[in-house]
């Protein structure tokens, strides 16, 4: 599965001159955790997160006020993280997940060159992992029918693990069927066997 299969597109973005308040409104109204920041040519120049927006934003209790406290700057450009980590639409989702974990970030901008084309969040990945086995199986069957016709393939899915049985005995087709299944959102693993091989398992 590739980032393009999972990303949200088109993606809402902020400009460097966007106010912190307006960026906060976008995050709050859409349930996002971060916004890519782009220049006038839609090129990625940074990312602004919930953490960026709340830092030094709320004044301390007046009864215990720090006389040296000053509110943070008022534009996204002043609070955003730059440069921003980004990946291509063709990136393996496994690599995107690893980057999200390793970098301790919640959202990964997806770019074509330097142009933002989408975004993948931890929540996107979790929703894919939560897909019903029946929905995964239906998607796999649809892709296999396009590739090899109706009635040839039997698809079973358990906890995201896909097992495909091929009515014919063609190693190349089995390889393609496995790759098609692995590209389906929610597929945790995939294998394709021939009817003969399945019979030998029993």
Residue pairs with C-beta under 8 A, 6 or more apart in sequence:
1 92
1 93
1 128
1 182
1 183
1 184
1 185
1 187
2 89
2 90
2 91
2 92
2 93
2 183
3 87
3 88
3 89
3 90
3 91
3 92
3 93
3 96
3 108
3 110
3 118
3 120
4 89
4 90
4 110
4 118
5 93
5 183
5 185
6 93
6 96
6 120
6 124
6 125
6 128
6 185
7 89
7 110
7 117
7 118
7 119
7 120
7 124
8 118
8 119
8 120
8 121
8 124
9 110
9 117
9 118
9 119
10 117
10 118
11 36
11 109
11 110
11 116
11 117
11 118
11 119
12 26
12 30
12 32
12 35
13 35
13 36
13 37
13 38
13 42
13 116
14 22
14 23
14 26
14 35
14 36
14 37
14 38
14 48
14 76
15 37
15 38
15 39
15 40
15 76
16 37
16 39
16 45
16 46
16 75
16 76
16 77
16 80
17 75
17 76
17 77
18 37
18 75
18 76
19 74
19 75
19 76
20 53
20 57
20 72
20 73
20 74
20 75
20 76
20 79
21 74
23 35
23 48
23 53
23 76
24 53
26 32
26 35
27 33
27 34
27 35
27 50
27 53
32 107
32 121
33 49
33 50
33 106
33 107
33 121
33 123
34 47
34 48
34 49
34 50
34 105
34 106
34 107
34 119
34 121
35 47
35 48
35 76
36 44
36 46
36 47
36 84
36 109
36 116
36 119
37 44
37 45
37 46
37 47
37 48
37 76
37 77
37 80
37 82
37 84
38 44
38 45
38 116
39 45
41 115
42 115
42 116
43 114
43 115
43 116
44 84
44 86
44 109
44 111
44 114
44 115
44 116
45 80
45 82
45 83
45 84
46 76
46 77
46 80
46 81
46 82
46 83
46 84
47 80
47 81
47 82
47 84
47 85
47 107
47 109
48 76
48 79
48 80
48 81
49 81
49 105
49 106
49 107
52 79
52 80
52 81
53 79
55 72
55 79
56 69
56 70
56 71
56 72
57 71
57 72
59 65
59 69
59 71
60 66
60 69
72 78
72 79
73 79
84 109
85 99
85 103
85 105
85 108
85 109
86 108
86 109
86 110
86 111
86 116
87 95
87 96
87 99
87 108
87 109
87 110
87 111
87 120
88 110
88 111
88 112
89 110
89 111
89 112
89 117
89 118
91 110
93 120
93 125
96 108
96 120
96 125
97 125
99 105
99 108
100 106
100 107
100 108
100 120
100 122
100 125
106 121
106 122
106 123
107 119
107 120
107 121
107 122
108 119
108 120
108 121
109 116
109 118
109 119
110 116
110 117
110 118
110 119
110 120
111 117
128 185
128 186
129 160
129 186
129 188
130 186
131 160
131 185
131 186
133 157
133 158
133 159
133 160
134 157
135 186
136 157
136 160
136 162
136 184
136 185
136 186
136 187
137 155
137 156
137 157
137 162
139 184
139 185
139 186
140 155
140 157
140 162
140 164
140 180
140 181
140 184
140 187
140 190
141 153
141 155
143 180
143 181
143 183
143 184
144 152
144 153
144 155
144 164
144 177
144 180
144 181
145 153
147 173
147 176
147 177
147 180
148 173
148 177
151 167
152 166
152 167
152 168
153 164
153 165
153 166
153 167
153 177
154 164
154 165
154 167
155 162
155 163
155 164
155 165
155 181
156 162
156 163
156 164
156 165
157 163
159 188
160 186
160 187
160 188
160 189
161 188
161 189
161 190
162 181
162 182
162 184
162 187
162 188
162 189
162 190
162 191
163 190
163 191
163 192
163 193
164 174
164 177
164 178
164 181
164 190
164 191
164 192
164 193
165 192
165 193
165 194
165 195
165 198
166 173
166 174
166 177
166 192
166 193
166 194
166 195
167 195
168 194
169 194
169 195
169 196
170 194
174 192
174 193
174 194
175 192
177 192
178 190
178 191
178 192
181 187
181 190
181 192
182 189
182 190
193 201
